[in-house]
Every structure is written in structure tokens, then in C-alpha cells.
């Protein structure tokens, strides 16, 4: 990777061609996974930048994403690969990434893009659903989202001592300081928990919320 440009390979000091959709989508999902594991906002910011690059270069006007970007060498056709075989397709990975970005950031744009991508893949998957496992996972996460915890810190330094024990599939968003939408309760670190399409009152601990 050079700046925000992703390349397909690098060997003996030489980089290969610009990355294809699968390369970008896989790297994007990796950044989201790293954010989930570390809550380091740098990974989330990198994921958003990469997502914007994919939307600008790979998105097809008729829906879905092309296999190669607008800046790659022109070929007669610009195919769209959607089938999840031994490895998931770039289109399915993008569906999952857009759903997760919408859930992490709350941005309407990502939600619209996610819905559009899910609708595109739903038409493709109708012929043979078992061949679209990652798309179905993205659809499940969108329609029946996992629990979401927004942890609001009194100070950024509180991150290291944050008592955060949640189910494995929980989506966690870490805010280093309070905001208008997510203020502190009692002047202490505060947790906002949403699940089953409803949100609980803010709390200063997660007692009773782990299950």
C-alpha cells in the first residue's frame, strides 16, 4: 500500500498492479476487525478512507462493484464477481463492510450504500443461496444486528482501565470524550447499550448487560 493506494502484490522491491476489488474489500474488513479488537480509532479511520476509495473507483451505476477499478487498465468487459466460493467475493465482503461501517459510525450514507449492496446481492443469491454465505452473514447482521455498546470516556486516559466484558459478537464504539448525543452520566464513564432494535438507559457499568 502506498498512501491510500492499494496494490495487488509486492516482490523484490517492485509493486504489482493496482489492487482489485477483492484486495480492497479484504483489507477493509481487516481494518474493521482490528478496530473491533483494539478500539484504536486509526483502524476505523483507515477503513473509512478505503471504503470511500472503493465507492469512488469500483462502484457500478447499475449496482454492485466491478472487479477492477476505474484507474486500472481498460479491458473489454468490467465483470462483477458475486459468488462466494473457497474465498468470499469482493462484493460480499463490501456488503459486510458497509453494514458494519453503518453500525459503527451511524452515518446515513453508509446505511444507504449497505442497503443498495444487499439488494443487489439478494437478486444474485436468489438463484443459489448456498453460494453466497458471506452475503447472507451481512444480511443477517443488517436485519438482526448484534448488540452495540457505545462507551463514552470521561478522559481519553480512561481507555486502559475500561472494564469492558461483552459477548463476542458485540459491536463496540469507543468515544474518547462525551458528545451532545452521548453525554456522561454522573460525570463518569458511561455505557449506551442497544440490542433487539431498542436501547437501554445509559449506565456507568455493564453489570447485568453482558449476557
C-alpha positions in Angstrom: 0.0 0.0 0.0 1.3 3.5 -0.9 -0.7 6.3 0.8 -4.3 5.3 0.2 -3.5 3.3 -3.0 -3.6 -0.5 -2.6 -1.5 -2.7 -4.9 -2.1 -6.4 -5.6 1.4 -7.5 -4.9 4.9 -6.5 -3.9 8.0 -8.6 -4.5 11.8 -7.9 -4.8 11.2 -4.2 -4.3 8.7 -3.9 -7.1 5.0 -3.4 -6.7 2.4 -5.1 -8.9 -0.7 -3.7 -10.5 -3.3 -1.7 -8.6 -5.4 -3.8 -6.3 -8.6 -5.4 -7.4 -11.9 -5.3 -5.6 -11.1 -8.4 -3.6 -7.9 -6.9 -2.4 -9.6 -3.7 -1.2 -12.6 -5.4 0.3 -10.4 -7.9 2.2 -8.1 -5.2 3.5 -11.1 -3.1 4.5 -12.6 -5.9 6.5 -9.3 -6.5 8.2 -9.2 -2.9 9.4 -12.7 -3.2 10.8 -11.6 -6.4 12.6 -8.6 -4.7 14.0 -10.7 -1.8 15.3 -13.0 -4.4 16.9 -10.0 -6.0 18.7 -8.2 -2.8 19.8 -10.7 0.0 19.7 -7.9 2.1 18.1 -9.7 4.7 16.0 -6.8 4.8 13.5 -8.1 1.5 12.1 -11.6 2.8 11.8 -10.4 6.0 10.1 -8.3 3.9 7.7 -11.3 1.7 6.9 -13.5 4.7 6.1 -10.8 6.2 3.8 -10.5 2.9 2.0 -14.3 2.5 1.7 -14.5 5.9 0.1 -11.8 4.9 -2.4 -13.8 1.7 -3.3 -17.0 3.6 -3.7 -15.3 6.2 -6.0 -13.4 3.7 -8.2 -15.3 0.4 -8.2 -19.0 1.1 -7.8 -21.2 0.2 -10.8 -24.1 2.5 -11.7 -26.4 -0.5 -12.1 -25.5 -1.8 -8.6 -22.6 -3.8 -7.1 -18.9 -3.3 -7.6 -16.7 -4.1 -10.6 -13.8 -6.5 -10.2 -11.2 -3.8 -11.2 -11.2 0.0 -10.6 -11.6 2.9 -12.9 -7.9 3.6 -12.8 -6.8 0.1 -13.8 -6.1 -1.0 -17.4 -9.2 -0.9 -19.6 -10.5 -4.3 -20.7 -13.4 -5.2 -23.0 -15.6 -6.1 -20.0 -15.7 -5.0 -16.4 -17.0 -8.1 -14.6 -18.7 -8.2 -11.2 -17.9 -11.3 -9.2 -20.5 -12.1 -6.5 -20.2 -15.9 -5.8 -18.7 -16.9 -2.5 -16.5 -19.9 -3.3 -13.4 -21.1 -1.4 -12.9 -17.4 -0.7 -15.7 -14.8 -0.4 -16.3 -12.4 -3.3 -15.3 -8.8 -3.1 -19.0 -7.8 -3.5 -20.0 -9.9 -0.4 -17.1 -8.5 1.6 -18.2 -5.0 0.7 -21.7 -5.7 1.8 -20.5 -6.8 5.2 -18.1 -3.9 5.5 -20.7 -1.3 4.6 -23.2 -2.8 7.1 -20.5 -2.7 9.8 -19.4 0.8 9.0 -23.0 2.0 9.2 -23.4 0.4 12.6 -20.1 1.8 13.9 -20.4 5.3 12.6 -24.2 5.8 12.4 -23.7 7.6 9.1 -26.7 7.5 6.8 -24.6 7.4 3.7 -23.1 4.0 4.7 -26.6 2.7 5.5 -27.9 3.7 2.1 -24.9 2.1 0.4 -25.3 -1.0 2.5 -29.0 -1.4 1.6 -28.2 -0.9 -2.1 -25.5 -3.5 -2.0 -27.6 -6.0 -0.1 -30.5 -5.6 -2.6 -28.1 -6.1 -5.5 -26.7 -9.3 -4.0 -30.1 -10.6 -3.0 -31.1 -10.7 -6.6 -27.9 -12.6 -7.4 -28.2 -15.0 -4.5 -31.8 -15.9 -5.2 -30.6 -18.5 -7.8 -28.4 -20.4 -5.4 -28.3 -19.1 -1.8 -25.7 -21.6 -0.5 -23.1 -19.9 -2.8 -23.5 -16.6 -1.0 -22.6 -17.3 2.6 -20.8 -14.0 3.4 -23.6 -12.0 1.8 -26.1 -13.9 4.0 -24.0 -13.1 7.0 -24.0 -9.4 6.1 -27.8 -9.5 5.6 -28.3 -11.2 9.0 -26.1 -8.5 10.7 -28.2 -5.8 9.0 -31.6 -7.2 9.7 -30.9 -8.6 13.1 -27.9 -6.6 14.3 -25.7 -7.8 17.2 -25.7 -5.9 20.5 -24.0 -2.5 20.3 -22.2 -0.8 23.2 -21.1 2.8 22.9 -18.5 3.5 25.6 -18.1 7.2 26.5 -14.9 8.1 28.4 -14.6 10.9 30.9 -11.0 11.3 29.7 -9.1 9.5 26.9 -6.7 8.0 29.5 -9.6 6.0 30.9 -9.4 3.6 28.0 -6.7 1.5 29.6 -8.8 0.8 32.7 -12.1 0.4 30.9 -14.0 -2.6 32.3 -15.5 -3.9 29.1 -16.7 -7.5 29.1 -19.3 -8.2 26.4 -20.4 -11.1 24.2 -18.0 -11.9 21.4 -20.2 -10.6 18.6 -20.9 -7.2 20.3 -20.2 -4.1 18.3 -18.2 -1.7 20.4 -17.8 2.0 19.7 -15.3 4.0 21.9 -15.8 7.7 22.3 -12.7 9.3 23.9 -14.9 12.2 25.3 -18.6 12.9 25.7 -20.7 14.4 22.9 -24.0 16.1 22.7 -25.6 12.8 21.6 -23.7 10.7 24.2 -23.2 12.8 27.4 -21.8 11.4 30.6 -24.0 10.1 33.4 -23.0 11.2 36.9 -19.8 12.6 35.5 -18.3 9.2 35.0 -17.5 6.8 32.1 -20.9 5.9 30.6 -22.2 3.0 28.5 -25.0 3.1 26.0 -26.3 -0.4 25.1 -28.6 -1.2 22.2 -29.9 -4.6 21.2 -33.0 -6.1 19.6 -33.7 -2.8 17.9 -34.1 -0.9 21.2 -31.7 1.0 23.5 -31.3 0.8 27.3 -30.9 3.8 29.6 -27.3 4.9 29.9 -25.3 3.3 32.8 -22.0 3.7 34.5 -21.2 -0.1 34.3 -22.2 -3.1 32.4 -23.4 -5.2 35.3 -26.2 -7.4 34.0 -25.7 -6.3 30.4 -23.0 -8.9 29.5 -25.4 -11.7 28.5 
